[in-house]
Amino acid sequence: MVIAVDAHRIAYMALPKAGCSSVKAALARTDPAVTIPPADQIRTETWHSIYPTQRFRAHRWQVYGDYWRFCVVRDPAKRLMSGFVDRVVERGELAHSRRLARGDFPHLSTTPDPDHFFQHLWDYAEASSVVKHHVAEAWLFLGPGDIRRHYHRIFKTEEMGLLAEALSAVTRQPVTMPRENRTRTKLTLDDLSPATLDALRPYFAKEYETLAGFYDNPLA
């Protein structure tokens, strides 16, 4: 499903852990087709229920060829670290994995440290659909090839203020960009062992190639 605000002819493709909760919250507040719950009932999941994140499908995206189309990208290392902290550490998502509970992956822990998790990243992705969704390659959500050809504007997460200004211009109403779903714990590549960094090199090589011109690969 393309996230579209038909009243303003805006189309957005969401990349998990790249400010998508904040963008969805901002869009919902401009969308007359959306009924926003009372403030005391709003959770981060509220925005994802209104605008589910789905993978890029060219035939669906083409329908919105005359809309103002945009996406938001994030440094792949920061996106991956944030996904682990948010979903594995703070939300404990692995405790809900049926495959782990059945013992399908006896070498995996439901409470892994960062090195164990990233050294077995794709096994964890197979064991948990939530993990798989949040670590999947960026092109699956943003489109294949040169992503610039799919969008009128591409914003980095460091440019959320610029995105708010652009949305204000397109919608002709004030748009603010709230900070949604912030993680409390910080994790960086410096916290990982050399063996873990070596295990992640192939993943990052592809991710930084997809986002060439936006971010530089620190492991290159």
C-alpha positions in Angstrom: 0.0 0.0 0.0 1.3 3.4 -1.0 0.9 6.0 1.8 -1.1 8.6 0.0 -2.9 11.8 1.1 -5.3 12.2 -1.8 -6.6 15.6 -0.7 -3.1 17.1 -1.2 -1.8 14.6 -3.9 1.1 13.4 -1.8 2.6 9.9 -2.0 5.1 8.5 0.5 7.0 5.3 0.7 8.1 4.5 4.3 11.4 2.9 5.2 11.3 1.2 8.6 13.4 3.0 11.3 13.9 6.0 9.1 11.6 8.5 10.8 8.5 6.8 9.4 6.5 7.1 12.7 7.1 10.8 12.7 6.3 11.3 9.0 3.1 9.3 9.3 2.0 11.3 12.3 2.6 14.5 10.4 0.7 13.3 7.3 -2.2 12.0 9.3 -2.7 15.5 10.7 -3.0 16.9 7.2 -5.3 14.2 5.8 -9.0 14.9 6.0 -9.7 11.2 5.3 -8.1 10.3 8.6 -9.8 10.4 12.0 -7.2 10.8 14.7 -8.0 9.3 18.1 -8.1 11.4 21.3 -4.6 12.4 22.4 -4.6 10.0 25.4 -5.3 7.1 23.1 -2.5 7.8 20.7 0.5 5.4 20.6 3.3 5.0 18.1 1.4 2.0 16.7 -1.6 4.4 16.0 0.2 5.9 13.0 1.2 2.5 11.6 -2.4 1.3 11.9 -3.5 4.3 9.9 -0.7 4.0 7.3 0.8 0.5 7.2 4.3 0.2 5.9 4.6 -2.1 2.9 7.2 -2.9 0.3 7.6 -1.1 -2.9 5.5 -2.4 -5.8 6.1 -0.6 -9.1 2.6 -1.1 -10.5 1.1 0.5 -7.3 3.6 3.4 -7.3 2.9 4.2 -10.9 -0.7 5.1 -10.1 0.6 8.1 -8.2 2.7 9.5 -11.0 1.1 12.9 -10.8 1.4 13.1 -7.0 4.2 14.8 -5.1 6.3 11.7 -4.2 8.9 11.6 -1.5 10.7 9.3 0.9 13.0 9.6 3.9 16.4 7.7 4.1 18.6 7.1 7.1 22.3 6.1 7.5 22.2 2.3 7.2 24.4 1.7 10.2 22.2 3.9 12.4 19.1 2.4 11.0 20.3 -1.2 11.8 21.5 -0.3 15.3 18.2 1.5 16.0 16.2 -1.5 14.8 18.0 -3.8 17.2 17.6 -1.5 20.2 13.9 -0.7 19.5 12.7 -4.2 18.6 15.0 -6.6 20.4 16.2 -4.7 23.5 13.3 -2.3 24.4 10.3 -4.2 23.0 11.6 -7.7 23.5 10.1 -8.9 20.2 12.1 -12.1 20.1 10.2 -13.4 23.2 7.1 -13.6 20.9 8.8 -15.7 18.1 7.1 -19.0 17.8 10.1 -20.4 15.9 12.4 -19.6 18.7 10.0 -21.0 21.3 9.8 -24.3 19.3 13.6 -24.5 19.2 13.9 -24.2 15.5 17.1 -22.1 16.0 18.8 -23.7 19.0 21.9 -21.4 18.6 19.8 -18.2 19.0 19.0 -16.5 22.2 15.8 -14.5 22.8 17.9 -11.9 24.6 21.0 -11.6 22.5 23.8 -9.1 23.0 24.5 -7.0 19.9 27.4 -9.1 18.7 25.5 -12.3 18.8 22.5 -10.7 17.1 24.4 -9.2 14.2 26.6 -12.2 13.7 23.4 -14.2 13.2 21.3 -11.4 11.6 19.6 -13.4 8.9 18.8 -16.4 11.2 17.1 -13.9 13.5 15.2 -12.4 10.5 14.0 -15.9 9.6 13.0 -16.5 13.2 11.0 -13.3 13.6 8.9 -11.5 11.0 9.2 -8.3 13.0 12.9 -8.4 12.9 12.9 -9.3 9.2 10.7 -6.3 8.4 13.0 -3.9 10.3 16.3 -5.1 8.9 15.2 -5.7 5.3 17.2 -4.0 2.6 16.2 -0.4 1.9 15.5 -1.0 -1.8 12.7 -3.3 -0.9 10.8 -0.3 0.5 12.2 2.5 -1.7 12.3 0.8 -5.1 15.0 -0.9 -7.2 17.9 0.7 -9.0 18.6 4.4 -8.6 16.0 5.5 -6.0 16.1 9.1 -7.2 14.1 8.2 -10.3 11.1 7.2 -8.1 10.7 10.4 -6.1 10.5 14.2 -6.5 12.3 14.7 -3.2 14.4 12.4 -1.0 15.1 13.6 2.6 17.6 12.3 5.1 16.4 11.8 8.6 18.7 14.7 9.5 16.5 16.9 7.3 13.1 16.4 8.9 12.8 20.2 9.4 13.2 20.6 5.6 10.6 17.9 5.1 8.1 19.8 7.4 8.7 23.0 5.3 8.1 21.1 2.1 4.9 19.5 3.4 3.7 22.9 4.6 4.2 24.3 1.1 2.4 21.4 -0.6 -0.5 21.2 1.8 -0.7 25.0 2.3 -1.0 24.5 6.0 1.5 24.5 8.9 3.1 21.1 9.3 5.3 20.1 12.2 7.4 17.0 12.4 7.0 15.3 15.8 9.7 13.0 17.2 8.0 9.6 17.5 9.3 6.3 18.6 12.7 7.5 19.9 14.9 4.8 21.4 16.3 5.3 24.9 19.5 3.3 24.4 22.2 4.3 21.9 24.3 1.8 20.0 27.0 2.5 17.4 29.4 0.5 15.3 32.1 1.3 17.8 30.3 -0.9 20.3 30.6 -4.0 18.1 33.5 -6.5 17.9 35.7 -6.7 14.8 34.2 -10.1 14.0 30.7 -8.6 14.0 31.8 -5.7 11.8 33.2 -8.2 9.3 29.9 -10.1 9.3 28.0 -6.9 8.5 30.3 -5.7 5.7 28.4 -7.5 2.9 25.1 -6.1 4.2 26.4 -2.6 4.5 28.1 -2.7 1.1 24.7 -3.2 -0.6 22.9 -0.7 1.7 25.3 2.1 1.1 25.3 1.4 -2.6 21.5 1.9 -2.6 22.0 5.2 -0.8 25.0 6.3 -2.7 25.2 10.1 -2.6 23.4 10.3 0.7 25.7 8.4 3.1 29.3 7.1 3.0 30.0 3.5 4.1 32.1 3.6 7.3 33.3 0.0 6.7 34.4 0.5 3.1 
